[in-house]
């Protein structure tokens, strides 16, 4: 089992920045991939970004590429999502997830955090 705890969400004005953190209880070969997803009210949960503990390779959704940066600190078992140039369309609950393979669909991840709310005001 892997427990994930997100933090860092909040209210920010459009154009502002936030950094989310996701602390994992441990790292295993079954949880090498770490993904960030978000879910806005009335919408499905969607992929945002992903990274692997082992290689650090990253991938981003088109909507956030160039504005968001995912990184990891293996010593702290923590993954980060730096979000710049935020817009009201980025308002959502943000979740981190862990899985064996770095996919972009929710079904590819086995462990999920409780989520953290990000609200961007116009």
URKAPE-V567432 format. One line per field, one symbol per residue. ss: DSSP state (~ for helix, > for strand, _ for the rest). phi: phi as a letter, one per 30 degrees, with the letter a starting at -180 (. if undefined). burial: + if it has 9 or more other ideal C-beta (glycine too) atoms within 8 Angstrom, else -. A space follows every 10 residues. Layout:
ss = ???
phi = ???
burial = ???
This chain:
ss = ___>>>>__> >>>____>>> >>>>____~~ ~_>>>>>>>_ _____>>>>> >>_____>>> _______>>> >>>~~~_>>> >>>____~~~ _>>>>>>>>_ _____~~~__ >>___>>>>> >_
phi = .bcbbcajdl cbdejdbbbc bbccdacbdd bdcbccbbbc eibddbdcab acddcidbab dedcejccbc bbbddchbcb bdcchdbedd dadcccbbad cdcccdddcc bbddjbdbbc cd
burial = -+-+-+-++- -+-+--++++ ++++--+--- +++++++++- -----+++++ +++------+ +--+---+-+ -++---++++ +++--+---+ -++++++++- -++----+++ +-+-++++-+ --
